[in-house]
Amino acid sequence: MTQIEKNSYGSTTANEDVSEFRLRNLSGREVSIITYGGIITEIITPDSDGRMENVALGFDNLEQCEKENPFFGALVGRYGNRIAKGKFALNDTEYTLAINNGENSLHGGLKGFDKVVWKVDEVKESDSFVSLKLSFLSKDMEEGFLGNLKTTVTYTLKSNNSLDILYEATTDKTTIVNLTQHSYFNLSGNFSQTIVDHEVEIDANEFVPVDAILIPVGDLASVEDTPFDFRNAKLVGNAINVHNEQIKLRAGYDYCWVLNNEDKGYRSVAKARHPKSGRMMEVLTDQPGMQFYTGNFLNGTLSVPGGGTFAKRSRFCFKTQHYPDSPNQPQFPSTTLEPGEKYSTKTT
């Protein structure tokens, strides 16, 4: 049967209680989520032999989650990805954000949505799904962002083994919003192994090239005849080390792909498969872009629960989102949210 199990996950350094919710469907798949950062700490799913293993990188204690880490499994906001030099303008007024990534603002600033305790609004169980609805009120000018932004995120694990993430938000002042989920995956279930043996497919004819400080240069680039062409499934390792200025800049893949068929809304955009284990995942979204990142900067210093360390390129991300620095790039799809409007986006 479907089930949600609630447990204590400890208290933050600010003495805020944190809970863990374990969602389980009829086939035994499990997703564990904590209220700190809305973090997904585990996704347990079988391989082709029925062996159940966790495929989502994370920690097994709150202390590690609170320390600096690569956003393992966290909700990201108010703005996922980078904003150039932490500045943007709305209605001819310039706003300055917290700088936390070189010259830029990244993933919401110094204390983004990944570092707050979310409120549990609703827990649902039925014959076909289990869901957890979380909410957080980001106050006016928090981290430099305009407006009181009320955000809800609903995680739904279904009997067809899909995990839906519904992001919703409203504001009382004109602001910018770009929410995403920062889970890292290794479909082998062994986080000490690299993901270069995974096959990846991305339905995108273009990607967003960046400059030396990782801000879009303004133009989109074709993936044709480049290492960024994943329109047909190929091994991640096939071209990750080729001579290419963009690959060199990020020591691998860490770019936003311009997803095809944005006008169709919610659609299939990407797949990943680990041939040896037989595990496969598919991503569906209504978003215009997706950041594909191959864990190029893990260095073996972070511990894996149960033993070992997270090695370089031992995980990948599929982060559905708007393009980096969109508030400063008028040619990109808008991330502006007005009072009276509802931000709503879904990724599976």
HUKA-V854626 format. One record per pair of residues at least 6 apart in sequence whose C-alpha atoms are under 7 Angstrom apart, sorted by sequence separation. I is the first residue (numbers start at 1). J is the second residue. D is the distance in whole Angstrom. If there is no record, write none. Layout:
i & j & d
I & J & D
I & J & D
This chain:
i & j & d
11 & 17 & 4
24 & 30 & 4
33 & 39 & 5
34 & 40 & 7
46 & 52 & 4
59 & 65 & 7
88 & 94 & 6
89 & 95 & 6
99 & 105 & 5
100 & 106 & 6
124 & 130 & 6
125 & 131 & 7
140 & 146 & 5
141 & 147 & 6
157 & 163 & 5
210 & 216 & 4
211 & 217 & 6
223 & 229 & 5
247 & 253 & 6
273 & 279 & 6
274 & 280 & 6
303 & 309 & 4
304 & 310 & 6
326 & 332 & 6
337 & 343 & 7
10 & 17 & 6
11 & 18 & 6
23 & 30 & 5
24 & 31 & 7
33 & 40 & 4
45 & 52 & 5
46 & 53 & 6
87 & 94 & 7
88 & 95 & 6
98 & 105 & 6
124 & 131 & 5
140 & 147 & 4
156 & 163 & 6
157 & 164 & 7
209 & 216 & 6
210 & 217 & 5
273 & 280 & 4
302 & 309 & 6
303 & 310 & 6
326 & 333 & 7
10 & 18 & 6
22 & 30 & 7
23 & 31 & 5
32 & 40 & 6
33 & 41 & 6
44 & 52 & 6
45 & 53 & 6
87 & 95 & 6
88 & 96 & 7
97 & 105 & 6
123 & 131 & 6
124 & 132 & 7
139 & 147 & 7
140 & 148 & 4
155 & 163 & 7
156 & 164 & 5
208 & 216 & 6
209 & 217 & 6
272 & 280 & 6
273 & 281 & 6
301 & 309 & 6
302 & 310 & 6
326 & 334 & 7
327 & 335 & 7
9 & 18 & 5
22 & 31 & 6
23 & 32 & 6
32 & 41 & 6
44 & 53 & 5
45 & 54 & 7
87 & 96 & 5
100 & 109 & 6
123 & 132 & 5
139 & 148 & 4
155 & 164 & 6
156 & 165 & 7
186 & 195 & 6
272 & 281 & 5
300 & 309 & 5
326 & 335 & 7
8 & 18 & 6
9 & 19 & 5
22 & 32 & 4
32 & 42 & 5
44 & 54 & 4
86 & 96 & 6
87 & 97 & 6
99 & 109 & 6
100 & 110 & 6
122 & 132 & 6
123 & 133 & 6
138 & 148 & 6
139 & 149 & 6
155 & 165 & 5
259 & 269 & 7
271 & 281 & 6
272 & 282 & 7
300 & 310 & 5
8 & 19 & 5
9 & 20 & 6
21 & 32 & 6
22 & 33 & 6
31 & 42 & 6
32 & 43 & 7
43 & 54 & 5
44 & 55 & 6
86 & 97 & 5
98 & 109 & 5
122 & 133 & 5
137 & 148 & 7
138 & 149 & 5
154 & 165 & 6
155 & 166 & 7
209 & 220 & 7
241 & 252 & 7
271 & 282 & 4
300 & 311 & 5
7 & 19 & 6
8 & 20 & 6
20 & 32 & 7
21 & 33 & 5
31 & 43 & 5
42 & 54 & 6
43 & 55 & 6
86 & 98 & 6
98 & 110 & 6
121 & 133 & 5
137 & 149 & 6
138 & 150 & 6
153 & 165 & 7
154 & 166 & 5
208 & 220 & 5
209 & 221 & 7
227 & 239 & 5
240 & 252 & 5
270 & 282 & 6
271 & 283 & 6
298 & 310 & 7
299 & 311 & 6
300 & 312 & 7
6 & 19 & 7
7 & 20 & 5
20 & 33 & 6
21 & 34 & 6
30 & 43 & 6
31 & 44 & 6
43 & 56 & 5
86 & 99 & 6
120 & 133 & 6
121 & 134 & 5
137 & 150 & 5
153 & 166 & 6
154 & 167 & 7
207 & 220 & 6
208 & 221 & 6
240 & 253 & 7
270 & 283 & 5
298 & 311 & 6
299 & 312 & 5
6 & 20 & 6
7 & 21 & 7
20 & 34 & 4
30 & 44 & 5
42 & 56 & 5
58 & 72 & 6
120 & 134 & 5
121 & 135 & 6
136 & 150 & 6
137 & 151 & 6
153 & 167 & 5
206 & 220 & 6
207 & 221 & 6
269 & 283 & 6
298 & 312 & 5
6 & 21 & 5
19 & 34 & 6
20 & 35 & 7
29 & 44 & 6
30 & 45 & 7
41 & 56 & 7
57 & 72 & 7
58 & 73 & 6
119 & 134 & 5
120 & 135 & 6
136 & 151 & 5
152 & 167 & 6
153 & 168 & 6
206 & 221 & 5
207 & 222 & 7
268 & 283 & 6
269 & 284 & 6
297 & 312 & 6
298 & 313 & 7
5 & 21 & 6
6 & 22 & 7
18 & 34 & 7
19 & 35 & 6
29 & 45 & 5
42 & 58 & 7
118 & 134 & 6
119 & 135 & 5
135 & 151 & 6
136 & 152 & 7
152 & 168 & 5
206 & 222 & 4
207 & 223 & 7
268 & 284 & 4
269 & 285 & 7
296 & 312 & 6
4 & 21 & 6
5 & 22 & 5
18 & 35 & 6
41 & 58 & 5
118 & 135 & 6
119 & 136 & 6
135 & 152 & 4
151 & 168 & 6
152 & 169 & 6
205 & 222 & 6
206 & 223 & 5
267 & 284 & 5
268 & 285 & 7
295 & 312 & 6
296 & 313 & 5
4 & 22 & 5
5 & 23 & 7
18 & 36 & 6
41 & 59 & 6
85 & 103 & 5
86 & 104 & 5
118 & 136 & 5
134 & 152 & 5
135 & 153 & 6
151 & 169 & 4
205 & 223 & 6
266 & 284 & 6
267 & 285 & 6
295 & 313 & 4
4 & 23 & 5
85 & 104 & 4
86 & 105 & 5
133 & 152 & 7
134 & 153 & 5
150 & 169 & 5
151 & 170 & 7
266 & 285 & 5
267 & 286 & 6
294 & 313 & 5
295 & 314 & 6
3 & 23 & 6
4 & 24 & 6
84 & 104 & 5
85 & 105 & 6
133 & 153 & 6
134 & 154 & 6
149 & 169 & 7
150 & 170 & 5
266 & 286 & 4
295 & 315 & 6
3 & 24 & 5
83 & 104 & 6
84 & 105 & 7
133 & 154 & 4
149 & 170 & 6
150 & 171 & 6
265 & 286 & 4
294 & 315 & 6
295 & 316 & 6
2 & 24 & 5
3 & 25 & 7
82 & 104 & 6
83 & 105 & 5
132 & 154 & 6
133 & 155 & 6
149 & 171 & 5
294 & 316 & 4
2 & 25 & 4
82 & 105 & 6
83 & 106 & 7
131 & 154 & 7
132 & 155 & 5
148 & 171 & 6
293 & 316 & 5
294 & 317 & 7
1 & 25 & 6
2 & 26 & 5
82 & 106 & 5
131 & 155 & 5
132 & 156 & 7
147 & 171 & 6
148 & 172 & 6
262 & 286 & 7
293 & 317 & 5
1 & 26 & 5
81 & 106 & 5
82 & 107 & 7
131 & 156 & 4
147 & 172 & 6
262 & 287 & 7
292 & 317 & 5
80 & 106 & 7
81 & 107 & 5
130 & 156 & 6
131 & 157 & 6
147 & 173 & 5
262 & 288 & 6
292 & 318 & 5
80 & 107 & 4
129 & 156 & 7
130 & 157 & 5
146 & 173 & 7
147 & 174 & 7
204 & 231 & 6
291 & 318 & 6
292 & 319 & 7
79 & 107 & 5
80 & 108 & 6
129 & 157 & 6
130 & 158 & 7
146 & 174 & 7
147 & 175 & 6
202 & 230 & 5
203 & 231 & 5
290 & 318 & 6
291 & 319 & 5
79 & 108 & 5
129 & 158 & 4
146 & 175 & 5
201 & 230 & 5
202 & 231 & 5
259 & 288 & 6
290 & 319 & 5
291 & 320 & 6
77 & 107 & 6
78 & 108 & 5
128 & 158 & 6
129 & 159 & 6
145 & 175 & 7
200 & 230 & 7
201 & 231 & 6
258 & 288 & 6
259 & 289 & 5
290 & 320 & 4
76 & 107 & 6
77 & 108 & 5
128 & 159 & 5
201 & 232 & 6
258 & 289 & 5
259 & 290 & 7
289 & 320 & 6
290 & 321 & 6
41 & 73 & 6
76 & 108 & 7
201 & 233 & 4
257 & 289 & 6
258 & 290 & 7
289 & 321 & 5
40 & 73 & 5
200 & 233 & 5
201 & 234 & 7
256 & 289 & 6
257 & 290 & 5
287 & 320 & 6
288 & 321 & 7
289 & 322 & 5
39 & 73 & 5
40 & 74 & 6
78 & 112 & 7
109 & 143 & 6
199 & 233 & 6
200 & 234 & 6
256 & 290 & 5
257 & 291 & 6
287 & 321 & 6
288 & 322 & 6
289 & 323 & 6
39 & 74 & 4
77 & 112 & 6
78 & 113 & 7
199 & 234 & 5
200 & 235 & 6
256 & 291 & 4
287 & 322 & 7
38 & 74 & 6
39 & 75 & 6
76 & 112 & 7
77 & 113 & 5
199 & 235 & 4
200 & 236 & 6
255 & 291 & 5
256 & 292 & 6
37 & 74 & 5
38 & 75 & 6
76 & 113 & 5
198 & 235 & 6
199 & 236 & 6
254 & 291 & 7
255 & 292 & 6
37 & 75 & 6
75 & 113 & 6
76 & 114 & 6
197 & 235 & 6
198 & 236 & 6
254 & 292 & 6
255 & 293 & 7
75 & 114 & 5
196 & 235 & 6
197 & 236 & 6
253 & 292 & 6
254 & 293 & 4
74 & 114 & 5
196 & 236 & 5
197 & 237 & 6
253 & 293 & 5
254 & 294 & 7
196 & 237 & 4
253 & 294 & 6
252 & 294 & 7
71 & 114 & 7
252 & 296 & 6
98 & 143 & 6
251 & 296 & 6
97 & 143 & 6
98 & 144 & 6
97 & 144 & 4
208 & 255 & 7
96 & 144 & 6
97 & 145 & 7
208 & 256 & 5
95 & 144 & 7
207 & 256 & 6
208 & 257 & 6
207 & 257 & 4
208 & 258 & 7
206 & 257 & 6
207 & 258 & 5
10 & 62 & 7
206 & 258 & 5
9 & 62 & 7
204 & 257 & 6
205 & 258 & 7
204 & 258 & 6
204 & 259 & 5
205 & 260 & 7
203 & 259 & 6
204 & 260 & 5
203 & 260 & 6
286 & 345 & 6
286 & 346 & 6
285 & 346 & 6
286 & 347 & 7
285 & 347 & 4
284 & 347 & 6
285 & 348 & 6
284 & 348 & 5
283 & 348 & 6
203 & 269 & 5
202 & 269 & 6
203 & 270 & 6
256 & 323 & 6
202 & 270 & 4
201 & 270 & 5
202 & 271 & 7
201 & 271 & 5
200 & 271 & 6
201 & 272 & 6
200 & 272 & 4
199 & 272 & 6
200 & 273 & 7
198 & 272 & 7
199 & 273 & 5
198 & 273 & 6
199 & 274 & 6
37 & 113 & 6
38 & 114 & 7
198 & 274 & 5
37 & 114 & 4
197 & 274 & 7
198 & 275 & 7
37 & 115 & 5
36 & 115 & 7
37 & 116 & 5
36 & 116 & 6
37 & 117 & 6
38 & 118 & 7
36 & 117 & 4
37 & 118 & 7
35 & 117 & 5
36 & 118 & 6
35 & 118 & 5
188 & 274 & 6
187 & 274 & 6
188 & 277 & 6
187 & 279 & 6
79 & 177 & 6
80 & 178 & 5
78 & 177 & 6
79 & 178 & 5
80 & 179 & 6
78 & 178 & 6
79 & 179 & 6
80 & 180 & 6
77 & 178 & 6
78 & 179 & 6
77 & 179 & 5
76 & 179 & 6
25 & 129 & 7
76 & 180 & 5
75 & 180 & 6
76 & 181 & 6
75 & 181 & 5
76 & 182 & 7
23 & 130 & 6
74 & 181 & 6
75 & 182 & 6
73 & 181 & 7
74 & 182 & 5
216 & 324 & 7
73 & 182 & 5
74 & 183 & 6
216 & 325 & 7
72 & 182 & 6
73 & 183 & 4
215 & 325 & 7
71 & 182 & 6
72 & 183 & 6
73 & 184 & 6
218 & 329 & 7
72 & 184 & 7
192 & 308 & 7
192 & 309 & 6
192 & 310 & 5
193 & 311 & 7
194 & 312 & 7
195 & 313 & 6
191 & 310 & 6
192 & 311 & 5
194 & 313 & 5
195 & 314 & 5
194 & 314 & 4
195 & 315 & 6
193 & 314 & 5
194 & 315 & 7
3 & 125 & 6
192 & 314 & 6
2 & 125 & 7
191 & 314 & 6
2 & 126 & 7
2 & 127 & 6
4 & 130 & 7
2 & 129 & 7
3 & 130 & 7
56 & 183 & 7
57 & 184 & 5
2 & 130 & 6
56 & 184 & 6
57 & 185 & 6
186 & 314 & 7
56 & 185 & 5
186 & 315 & 5
55 & 185 & 6
56 & 186 & 6
185 & 315 & 5
186 & 316 & 7
55 & 186 & 5
84 & 215 & 6
184 & 315 & 6
185 & 316 & 5
25 & 157 & 7
55 & 187 & 5
184 & 316 & 5
185 & 317 & 6
25 & 158 & 6
26 & 159 & 6
184 & 317 & 5
23 & 157 & 7
25 & 159 & 6
55 & 189 & 5
183 & 317 & 6
54 & 189 & 6
182 & 317 & 7
53 & 189 & 6
182 & 319 & 6
181 & 319 & 6
180 & 319 & 6
180 & 320 & 6
180 & 321 & 6
179 & 321 & 7
40 & 183 & 7
178 & 321 & 6
178 & 322 & 6
178 & 335 & 6
177 & 335 & 6
176 & 335 & 5
177 & 336 & 6
176 & 336 & 4
177 & 337 & 7
175 & 336 & 6
176 & 337 & 6
175 & 337 & 5
174 & 337 & 6
175 & 338 & 7
174 & 338 & 5
173 & 338 & 6
174 & 339 & 6
173 & 339 & 6
171 & 338 & 7
172 & 339 & 5
171 & 339 & 5
170 & 339 & 7
170 & 341 & 7
170 & 342 & 5
169 & 342 & 6
170 & 343 & 6
168 & 342 & 7
169 & 343 & 5
168 & 343 & 5
169 & 344 & 7
168 & 344 & 4
167 & 344 & 6
168 & 345 & 7
167 & 345 & 5
166 & 345 & 6
167 & 346 & 6
166 & 346 & 5
165 & 346 & 6
166 & 347 & 7
165 & 347 & 5
164 & 347 & 6
165 & 348 & 6
164 & 348 & 4
163 & 348 & 6
162 & 348 & 7
48 & 277 & 6
47 & 277 & 5
48 & 278 & 5
47 & 278 & 6
48 & 279 & 7
47 & 279 & 5
88 & 327 & 6
88 & 328 & 6
83 & 324 & 7
84 & 325 & 6
82 & 324 & 5
83 & 325 & 4
81 & 324 & 5
82 & 325 & 6
60 & 305 & 6
59 & 305 & 6
